[in-house]
Structure formats: C-alpha cells, structure tokens
Amino acid sequence: MFVVSQFINALATVIDIVLRLYTWIIIIRAIISWVNPDPYNPIVQFLYRSTEPVLRPIRRIIPPIGGIDISPVIALIIIYFLQLWLVPVLHHIAWSIR
C-alpha cells in the first residue's frame, strides 16, 4: 500500500504544479489580450492554443458581457477550486491508505 500511497501523493503534487502553471498561462494570455498582439508570434500562438480549449466552452456558457470577456476569470476560479479541493483530497487519500 505504501507504493500506491506514494503514487497518489505524487499525482496530487503534479496536478497542483500543472494547475499553478496553467494559472499563469491564463493570466499572461489575458494581459496580452489587452494590447494588440502579433498573431504570428510563436509565444502568442502558444498562449492561444493552450488556453482556448478551456476558455471556449466557458464563453459558450457565459458570453462576453459588454464586450468584456470574463472567461479567464471563470477559468481561474475553477482552477483555484481544484487546487483547494482536489489536491488536498488526493493528499488525504494517500495519507489514509498508508
């Protein structure tokens, strides 16, 4: 059971790190969208390609309000919820099966 416990603990840590990195990617994309970025820039293309699969479904549910796209804010709230709920639950499961 020790190996399973360590695996779940490591999985929780990796999920936490990925969520933190994705948070910064969404924030950077939101800041870049305030200016008129070059759509052919590889960094801008990476930011759009990596965040659009998450932001597009949110935009379908909640369209831009008064020309302001709040989908990054909703995505960040979901990410924070996962960090505050999912990661501790996985750590607790790993601790309880030791």
DSSP file (Angstrom, degrees, kcal/mol; ACC not computed):
  #  RESIDUE AA STRUCTURE BP1 BP2  ACC     N-H-->O    O-->H-N    N-H-->O    O-->H-N    TCO  KAPPA ALPHA  PHI   PSI    X-CA   Y-CA   Z-CA
    1    1 A M     >        0   0    0      0, 0.0     4,-2.5     0, 0.0     5,-0.2   0.000 360.0 360.0 360.0 -22.4    0.0    0.0    0.0
    2    2 A F  H  >  +     0   0    0      1,-0.2     4,-2.5     2,-0.2     5,-0.2   0.899 360.0  50.6 -61.2 -40.3    3.0    2.3    0.5
    3    3 A V  H  > S+     0   0    0      2,-0.2     4,-2.3     1,-0.2    -1,-0.2   0.915 111.4  47.1 -66.4 -42.8    3.6    2.4   -3.3
    4    4 A V  H  > S+     0   0    0      2,-0.2     4,-2.6     1,-0.2     5,-0.2   0.906 111.8  51.8 -63.9 -41.6    0.0    3.3   -4.1
    5    5 A S  H  X S+     0   0    0     -4,-2.5     4,-2.3     1,-0.2    -2,-0.2   0.921 111.4  46.1 -60.8 -45.3    0.1    6.0   -1.3
    6    6 A Q  H  X S+     0   0    0     -4,-2.5     4,-2.7     2,-0.2    -1,-0.2   0.879 111.3  53.0 -66.6 -37.2    3.2    7.5   -2.7
    7    7 A F  H  X S+     0   0    0     -4,-2.3     4,-2.7     2,-0.2    -2,-0.2   0.939 111.0  45.4 -63.4 -46.2    1.8    7.4   -6.3
    8    8 A I  H  X S+     0   0    0     -4,-2.6     4,-2.3     2,-0.2    -2,-0.2   0.894 113.4  50.9 -64.3 -39.8   -1.3    9.2   -5.3
    9    9 A N  H  X S+     0   0    0     -4,-2.3     4,-1.9    -5,-0.2    -1,-0.2   0.920 112.2  46.3 -63.2 -43.9    0.7   11.7   -3.3
   10   10 A A  H  X S+     0   0    0     -4,-2.7     4,-2.6     2,-0.2    -2,-0.2   0.897 110.9  53.2 -65.7 -40.3    3.0   12.4   -6.3
   11   11 A L  H  X S+     0   0    0     -4,-2.7     4,-2.6     1,-0.2    -2,-0.2   0.908 108.0  50.4 -60.5 -42.9    0.0   12.6   -8.6
   12   12 A A  H  X S+     0   0    0     -4,-2.3     4,-2.1     1,-0.2    -1,-0.2   0.899 111.0  49.2 -62.1 -40.7   -1.6   15.3   -6.3
   13   13 A T  H  X S+     0   0    0     -4,-1.9     4,-2.2     2,-0.2    -2,-0.2   0.910 111.6  48.1 -66.3 -42.4    1.7   17.2   -6.3
   14   14 A V  H  X S+     0   0    0     -4,-2.6     4,-2.6     2,-0.2     5,-0.2   0.913 110.9  51.1 -65.0 -42.2    2.0   17.1  -10.1
   15   15 A I  H  X S+     0   0    0     -4,-2.6     4,-2.4     1,-0.2    -1,-0.2   0.910 109.9  50.8 -60.5 -42.0   -1.7   18.2  -10.5
   16   16 A D  H  X S+     0   0    0     -4,-2.1     4,-2.0     2,-0.2    -1,-0.2   0.915 111.5  47.1 -62.1 -43.6   -1.0   21.1   -8.2
   17   17 A I  H  X S+     0   0    0     -4,-2.2     4,-2.4     2,-0.2    -2,-0.2   0.914 112.5  49.2 -65.1 -43.5    2.1   22.2  -10.2
   18   18 A V  H  X S+     0   0    0     -4,-2.6     4,-2.6     1,-0.2    -2,-0.2   0.904 110.9  50.3 -63.9 -41.3    0.3   21.9  -13.6
   19   19 A L  H  X S+     0   0    0     -4,-2.4     4,-1.9    -5,-0.2    -1,-0.2   0.887 110.2  50.3 -64.8 -38.2   -2.7   23.9  -12.2
   20   20 A R  H  X S+     0   0    0     -4,-2.0     4,-1.7     2,-0.2    -2,-0.2   0.924 112.3  46.6 -65.0 -43.8   -0.3   26.6  -11.0
   21   21 A L  H  X S+     0   0    0     -4,-2.4     4,-2.0     1,-0.2    -2,-0.2   0.912 111.8  50.7 -63.7 -42.0    1.5   26.8  -14.4
   22   22 A Y  H  X S+     0   0    0     -4,-2.6     4,-2.3     1,-0.2    -1,-0.2   0.843 104.8  58.5 -66.3 -32.7   -1.8   26.9  -16.2
   23   23 A T  H  X S+     0   0    0     -4,-1.9     4,-2.3     1,-0.2    -1,-0.2   0.935 108.0  45.8 -58.6 -46.3   -3.0   29.7  -14.0
   24   24 A W  H  X S+     0   0    0     -4,-1.7     4,-2.7     1,-0.2    -2,-0.2   0.864 109.5  54.5 -67.8 -35.3    0.0   31.8  -15.1
   25   25 A I  H  X S+     0   0    0     -4,-2.0     4,-2.3     2,-0.2    -1,-0.2   0.920 110.4  46.5 -63.6 -42.5   -0.6   30.9  -18.7
   26   26 A I  H  X S+     0   0    0     -4,-2.3     4,-2.4     2,-0.2    -2,-0.2   0.915 112.8  49.8 -65.4 -42.3   -4.2   32.2  -18.5
   27   27 A I  H  X S+     0   0    0     -4,-2.3     4,-2.3     2,-0.2    -2,-0.2   0.928 111.7  47.9 -62.2 -44.9   -3.1   35.4  -16.7
   28   28 A I  H  X S+     0   0    0     -4,-2.7     4,-2.6     1,-0.2    -1,-0.2   0.902 111.3  51.1 -64.2 -40.2   -0.4   36.1  -19.3
   29   29 A R  H  X S+     0   0    0     -4,-2.3     4,-1.9    -5,-0.2    -1,-0.2   0.913 109.7  50.0 -62.9 -41.2   -2.9   35.5  -22.1
   30   30 A A  H  X S+     0   0    0     -4,-2.4     4,-0.5     2,-0.2    -2,-0.2   0.913 112.5  46.8 -63.8 -41.7   -5.4   37.9  -20.5
   31   31 A I  H >< S+     0   0    0     -4,-2.3     3,-1.1     1,-0.2     4,-0.5   0.911 111.6  50.7 -66.8 -41.6   -2.8   40.6  -20.1
   32   32 A I  H >< S+     0   0    0     -4,-2.6     3,-1.1     1,-0.3    -1,-0.2   0.838 101.1  63.3 -65.5 -31.4   -1.6   40.1  -23.7
   33   33 A S  H 3< S+     0   0    0     -4,-1.9    -1,-0.3     1,-0.2    -2,-0.2   0.689  89.9  68.8 -68.6 -15.4   -5.2   40.4  -25.0
   34   34 A W  T << S+     0   0    0     -3,-1.1    -1,-0.2    -4,-0.5     2,-0.2   0.791 103.5  46.7 -72.2 -27.1   -5.3   44.0  -23.7
   35   35 A V  S <  S-     0   0    0     -3,-1.1     0, 0.0    -4,-0.5     0, 0.0  -0.548 103.7 -98.2-102.4 175.3   -2.8   45.0  -26.3
   36   36 A N        -     0   0    0     -2,-0.2    -3,-0.1     2,-0.0    -2,-0.1  -0.738  48.5-162.1 -96.2  89.4   -2.9   44.1  -30.0
   37   37 A P        -     0   0    0      0, 0.0    -5,-0.0     0, 0.0    -4,-0.0  -0.327  27.3-103.0 -75.3 154.9   -0.5   41.1  -30.1
   38   38 A D    >   -     0   0    0      1,-0.2     3,-1.7     2,-0.1     6,-0.2  -0.647  27.0-151.1 -72.2 115.7    1.0   39.9  -33.3
   39   39 A P  T 3  S+     0   0    0      0, 0.0    -1,-0.2     0, 0.0    -3,-0.0   0.664  93.2  58.0 -67.3 -13.3   -1.0   36.7  -34.1
   40   40 A Y  T 3  S+     0   0    0      4,-0.1    -2,-0.1     5,-0.0     3,-0.0   0.499  76.9 111.9 -93.3  -4.6    2.0   35.2  -35.9
   41   41 A N    <>  -     0   0    0     -3,-1.7     4,-2.5     1,-0.1     5,-0.2  -0.526  69.4-137.1 -67.5 130.7    4.3   35.4  -32.8
   42   42 A P  H  > S+     0   0    0      0, 0.0     4,-2.3     0, 0.0    -1,-0.1   0.836 102.8  52.3 -62.0 -32.9    5.0   31.9  -31.6
   43   43 A I  H  > S+     0   0    0      2,-0.2     4,-2.4     1,-0.2     5,-0.2   0.926 110.7  46.9 -69.1 -43.2    4.5   32.8  -28.0
   44   44 A V  H  > S+     0   0    0     -6,-0.2     4,-2.4     2,-0.2     5,-0.2   0.905 112.3  50.9 -64.2 -41.2    1.1   34.4  -28.7
   45   45 A Q  H  X S+     0   0    0     -4,-2.5     4,-2.8     1,-0.2     5,-0.2   0.909 110.0  49.9 -62.6 -41.8    0.1   31.3  -30.7
   46   46 A F  H  X S+     0   0    0     -4,-2.3     4,-2.4     2,-0.2     5,-0.2   0.925 110.6  49.7 -61.6 -44.4    1.2   29.0  -27.9
   47   47 A L  H  X S+     0   0    0     -4,-2.4     4,-1.4     1,-0.2     5,-0.2   0.916 114.4  44.3 -62.1 -43.3   -0.9   31.1  -25.4
   48   48 A Y  H  X S+     0   0    0     -4,-2.4     4,-2.2     1,-0.2    -2,-0.2   0.927 115.3  47.3 -68.2 -43.9   -4.0   31.0  -27.6
   49   49 A R  H  < S+     0   0    0     -4,-2.8    -2,-0.2     1,-0.2    -1,-0.2   0.855 114.4  46.6 -66.6 -34.4   -3.6   27.3  -28.4
   50   50 A S  H  < S+     0   0    0     -4,-2.4    -1,-0.2    -5,-0.2    -2,-0.2   0.760 121.6  34.1 -82.4 -23.0   -3.1   26.2  -24.8
   51   51 A T  H >X S+     0   0    0     -4,-1.4     4,-2.5    -5,-0.2     3,-1.1   0.704  98.8  76.8-103.3 -22.5   -5.9   28.2  -23.3
   52   52 A E  H 3X S+     0   0    0     -4,-2.2     4,-2.7     1,-0.3    -3,-0.1   0.858  87.2  60.3 -62.1 -37.4   -8.6   28.2  -26.0
   53   53 A P  H 34 S+     0   0    0      0, 0.0    -1,-0.3     0, 0.0    -2,-0.1   0.800 115.3  36.5 -61.2 -25.0   -9.7   24.6  -25.2
   54   54 A V  H <> S+     0   0    0     -3,-1.1     4,-0.9    -4,-0.1    -2,-0.2   0.845 120.5  44.8 -90.6 -40.3  -10.6   25.7  -21.7
   55   55 A L  H  X S+     0   0    0     -4,-2.5     4,-2.4     1,-0.2     5,-0.2   0.826 101.6  65.8 -77.6 -31.6  -11.9   29.2  -22.4
   56   56 A R  H  X S+     0   0    0     -4,-2.7     4,-1.7    -5,-0.2    -1,-0.2   0.924 101.9  46.6 -60.3 -47.7  -14.1   28.4  -25.4
   57   57 A P  H  > S+     0   0    0      0, 0.0     4,-1.5     0, 0.0    -1,-0.2   0.870 112.3  51.8 -63.2 -33.3  -16.6   26.2  -23.5
   58   58 A I  H  X S+     0   0    0     -4,-0.9     4,-3.2     1,-0.2    -2,-0.2   0.908 107.6  52.3 -67.1 -40.0  -16.8   28.9  -20.8
   59   59 A R  H  < S+     0   0    0     -4,-2.4    -1,-0.2     1,-0.2    -3,-0.1   0.820 105.3  55.6 -64.8 -30.6  -17.5   31.5  -23.5
   60   60 A R  H  < S+     0   0    0     -4,-1.7    -1,-0.2    -5,-0.2    -2,-0.2   0.885 114.8  38.7 -67.5 -36.9  -20.3   29.4  -24.9
   61   61 A I  H  < S+     0   0    0     -4,-1.5    -2,-0.2     1,-0.3    -1,-0.2   0.921 131.1  26.2 -78.6 -45.9  -22.0   29.3  -21.5
   62   62 A I  S  < S-     0   0    0     -4,-3.2    -1,-0.3    -5,-0.1     8,-0.2  -0.888  82.5-156.8-121.5  98.3  -21.2   32.9  -20.4
   63   63 A P        -     0   0    0      0, 0.0     7,-0.1     0, 0.0    -3,-0.1  -0.229  42.2 -69.8 -69.3 164.0  -20.8   35.2  -23.5
   64   64 A P        -     0   0    0      0, 0.0     2,-0.7     0, 0.0     3,-0.3  -0.280  49.0-137.3 -54.8 135.4  -18.8   38.4  -23.2
   65   65 A I  B >  S-A   68   0A   0      3,-2.2     3,-1.6     1,-0.2    -3,-0.0  -0.870  79.4 -18.4-101.3 113.5  -20.6   41.0  -21.1
   66   66 A G  T 3  S-     0   0    0     -2,-0.7    -1,-0.2     1,-0.3     3,-0.1   0.830 128.6 -53.1  61.7  32.3  -20.5   44.5  -22.6
   67   67 A G  T 3  S+     0   0    0     -3,-0.3     2,-0.6     1,-0.2    -1,-0.3   0.458 113.6 119.8  82.7   0.5  -17.6   43.5  -24.7
   68   68 A I  B <   -A   65   0A   0     -3,-1.6    -3,-2.2    -5,-0.1     2,-0.7  -0.888  57.5-143.8-104.4 122.6  -15.6   42.2  -21.7
   69   69 A D        +     0   0    0     -2,-0.6     4,-0.2    -5,-0.2   -10,-0.0  -0.746  20.9 176.2 -86.0 113.7  -14.6   38.5  -21.8
   70   70 A I     >  +     0   0    0     -2,-0.7     4,-2.0    -8,-0.2     3,-0.3   0.304  51.0 104.8-100.0   9.2  -14.8   37.1  -18.3
   71   71 A S  H  > S+     0   0    0      1,-0.2     4,-2.6     2,-0.2     5,-0.2   0.858  76.7  55.2 -61.0 -36.0  -14.0   33.6  -19.3
   72   72 A P  H  > S+     0   0    0      0, 0.0     4,-2.3     0, 0.0    -1,-0.2   0.894 107.8  50.2 -63.4 -35.5  -10.4   33.8  -17.9
   73   73 A V  H  > S+     0   0    0     -3,-0.3     4,-2.1     2,-0.2    -2,-0.2   0.925 111.7  47.1 -66.3 -43.3  -11.8   34.8  -14.5
   74   74 A I  H  X S+     0   0    0     -4,-2.0     4,-2.2     2,-0.2    -1,-0.2   0.912 112.0  50.9 -63.6 -42.3  -14.2   31.9  -14.5
   75   75 A A  H  X S+     0   0    0     -4,-2.6     4,-2.4     1,-0.2    -2,-0.2   0.897 109.7  50.3 -62.5 -40.1  -11.4   29.5  -15.6
   76   76 A L  H  X S+     0   0    0     -4,-2.3     4,-2.7     2,-0.2    -1,-0.2   0.882 108.6  52.2 -66.4 -37.0   -9.2   30.9  -12.8
   77   77 A I  H  X S+     0   0    0     -4,-2.1     4,-2.3     2,-0.2    -2,-0.2   0.916 110.6  48.2 -63.6 -42.4  -12.0   30.3  -10.2
   78   78 A I  H  X S+     0   0    0     -4,-2.2     4,-2.3     2,-0.2    -2,-0.2   0.911 111.9  49.6 -64.0 -42.0  -12.3   26.7  -11.4
   79   79 A I  H  X S+     0   0    0     -4,-2.4     4,-2.4     2,-0.2    -2,-0.2   0.927 110.9  49.1 -63.7 -44.5   -8.6   26.2  -11.2
   80   80 A Y  H  X S+     0   0    0     -4,-2.7     4,-2.3     1,-0.2    -1,-0.2   0.891 109.3  53.1 -62.5 -38.5   -8.5   27.6   -7.7
   81   81 A F  H  X S+     0   0    0     -4,-2.3     4,-2.0     2,-0.2     5,-0.4   0.933 109.5  48.4 -60.7 -45.3  -11.4   25.4   -6.7
   82   82 A L  H  X>S+     0   0    0     -4,-2.3     5,-1.7     1,-0.2     4,-0.8   0.887 111.9  49.7 -62.9 -38.0   -9.5   22.3   -7.9
   83   83 A Q  H  <5S+     0   0    0     -4,-2.4    -1,-0.2     1,-0.2    -2,-0.2   0.875 116.0  42.2 -67.6 -36.1   -6.4   23.4   -6.1
   84   84 A L  H  <5S+     0   0    0     -4,-2.3    -2,-0.2    -5,-0.2    -1,-0.2   0.713 131.3  21.2 -84.6 -20.3   -8.3   23.9   -2.8
   85   85 A W  H  X5S+     0   0    0     -4,-2.0     4,-1.9    -5,-0.2    -3,-0.2   0.812 123.3  41.5-112.0 -56.6  -10.4   20.8   -3.1
   86   86 A L  H  X5S+     0   0    0     -4,-0.8     4,-2.4    -5,-0.4     5,-0.2   0.925 113.4  49.7 -66.3 -47.3   -9.0   18.1   -5.4
   87   87 A V  H  ><S+     0   0    0     -5,-1.7     4,-2.3     1,-0.2    -1,-0.2   0.935 113.5  44.8 -62.6 -48.3   -5.3   18.3   -4.4
   88   88 A P  H  > S+     0   0    0      0, 0.0     4,-2.6     0, 0.0    -1,-0.2   0.882 111.7  54.2 -63.2 -35.1   -6.0   18.1   -0.6
   89   89 A V  H  X S+     0   0    0     -4,-1.9     4,-2.5     2,-0.2    -2,-0.2   0.925 109.7  47.2 -63.4 -42.8   -8.4   15.3   -1.1
   90   90 A L  H  X S+     0   0    0     -4,-2.4     4,-2.4     2,-0.2    -1,-0.2   0.905 112.0  49.9 -64.8 -40.6   -5.8   13.3   -3.1
   91   91 A H  H  X S+     0   0    0     -4,-2.3     4,-2.3    -5,-0.2    -2,-0.2   0.904 111.4  49.4 -62.8 -40.2   -3.2   14.0   -0.4
   92   92 A H  H  X S+     0   0    0     -4,-2.6     4,-2.5     2,-0.2    -2,-0.2   0.903 109.9  50.4 -66.4 -41.3   -5.7   12.9    2.3
   93   93 A I  H  X S+     0   0    0     -4,-2.5     4,-1.5     2,-0.2    -2,-0.2   0.921 111.2  49.4 -61.4 -43.1   -6.4    9.7    0.4
   94   94 A A  H  < S+     0   0    0     -4,-2.4     4,-0.2     1,-0.2    -2,-0.2   0.900 113.0  47.0 -63.0 -39.7   -2.7    9.0    0.1
   95   95 A W  H >< S+     0   0    0     -4,-2.3     3,-0.9     1,-0.2    -1,-0.2   0.881 110.3  52.6 -69.3 -37.1   -2.2    9.6    3.8
   96   96 A S  H 3< S+     0   0    0     -4,-2.5    -1,-0.2     1,-0.2    -2,-0.2   0.744 105.7  52.8 -75.8 -22.4   -5.2    7.4    4.8
   97   97 A I  T 3<        0   0    0     -4,-1.5    -1,-0.2     1,-0.2   -92,-0.2   0.392 360.0 360.0 -94.0   5.8   -4.1    4.3    2.8
   98   98 A R    <         0   0    0     -3,-0.9    -1,-0.2    -4,-0.2   -96,-0.1   0.522 360.0 360.0 -61.3 360.0   -0.6    4.1    4.3
